[in-house]
């Protein structure tokens, strides 16, 4: 059971990173808050939807966990490995903090959409 949950979490994070990466390549963030957060929001929403597709019962909690792990990985890589300072605009620098709420909203929104349609 633990292995299956771990694999599902990794797949949710992989989908979110793939969507984030494709959007960052298509629209490079130029220091603008909207262009920086758009890939995070769309990637997190996609990852949350995938979490609910795997398991409707555990989807919301799995999505939030995936967002927390992905946020920790991004922040660790950016601020420990690459040694990027916070800078003057902290909200712009800490954009990975938006992964957990977007995963949650994606999972919860898709779950509500499924409940209303069927």
C-alpha positions in Angstrom: 0.0 0.0 0.0 2.8 2.4 0.8 4.6 1.7 -2.4 1.4 2.3 -4.4 0.8 5.6 -2.6 4.4 6.7 -3.2 4.1 5.9 -6.9 0.9 7.8 -7.2 2.4 10.8 -5.5 5.4 10.7 -7.8 3.2 10.5 -10.9 1.1 13.5 -9.6 4.3 15.5 -9.0 5.6 14.4 -12.4 2.5 15.6 -14.2 2.7 19.0 -12.4 6.4 19.4 -13.2 5.8 18.5 -16.8 2.9 21.1 -17.2 5.0 23.7 -15.3 8.0 23.0 -17.5 6.1 23.2 -20.8 4.5 26.5 -19.8 7.7 28.0 -18.5 9.3 27.2 -21.9 6.3 28.6 -23.8 6.0 31.8 -21.7 9.3 32.7 -19.9 8.6 34.6 -16.7 10.0 38.1 -17.0 9.9 39.1 -13.4 6.1 39.5 -13.6 4.1 38.0 -10.8 1.3 36.7 -13.1 3.8 35.1 -15.5 5.7 33.5 -12.6 2.6 32.0 -10.9 0.7 30.9 -14.0 2.8 27.8 -14.6 2.6 26.9 -10.9 -1.1 27.2 -10.8 -1.7 25.3 -14.0 0.8 22.6 -13.0 -0.7 22.2 -9.6 -4.3 22.0 -10.9 -3.2 19.3 -13.3 -1.4 17.4 -10.6 -4.5 17.6 -8.3 -6.8 16.3 -11.0 -4.5 13.4 -11.6 -4.5 12.6 -7.9 -8.3 12.4 -7.9 -8.3 10.3 -11.0 -6.2 7.7 -9.2 -8.3 7.6 -6.1 -11.4 9.6 -5.4 -11.3 8.8 -1.7 -7.6 9.6 -1.1 -7.2 12.1 -3.9 -7.4 15.4 -2.0 -5.0 14.3 0.7 -2.6 12.8 -1.8 -2.8 16.0 -3.9 -1.9 18.2 -0.9 0.9 15.8 0.1 2.2 15.9 -3.5 2.2 19.7 -3.4 4.0 19.9 -0.1 6.7 17.5 -1.3 7.1 19.3 -4.6 7.3 22.7 -2.8 10.0 21.3 -0.5 12.0 19.9 -3.4 11.8 23.2 -5.4 12.7 25.3 -2.4 15.6 23.0 -1.3 17.0 23.0 -4.9 16.7 26.7 -5.4 17.9 28.0 -2.1 20.3 25.3 -0.9 21.7 23.7 -4.0 21.7 26.7 -6.4 22.2 29.2 -3.5 19.6 31.7 -4.8 19.0 34.5 -2.3 15.5 35.6 -1.5 15.9 39.0 -3.2 13.8 42.1 -2.9 10.5 40.6 -3.9 10.0 37.7 -1.6 6.6 36.7 -3.1 8.2 36.4 -6.5 11.1 34.3 -5.1 9.0 32.0 -3.1 6.7 31.0 -6.0 6.9 27.2 -5.1 4.8 27.9 -2.0 1.8 28.0 -4.2 2.1 24.3 -5.1 0.1 22.8 -2.1 -3.0 25.1 -2.5 -3.1 24.6 -6.2 -2.9 20.8 -5.9 -5.6 20.9 -3.3 -7.9 23.2 -5.4 -7.3 21.0 -8.5 -8.2 17.8 -6.6 -11.2 19.4 -4.8 -12.5 21.1 -7.9 -12.3 17.9 -10.0 -14.0 15.9 -7.2 -16.8 18.5 -7.0 -17.2 18.4 -10.8 -17.4 14.6 -10.8 -20.0 14.7 -8.0 -22.2 17.2 -9.8 -22.0 15.5 -13.2 -22.8 12.0 -12.0 
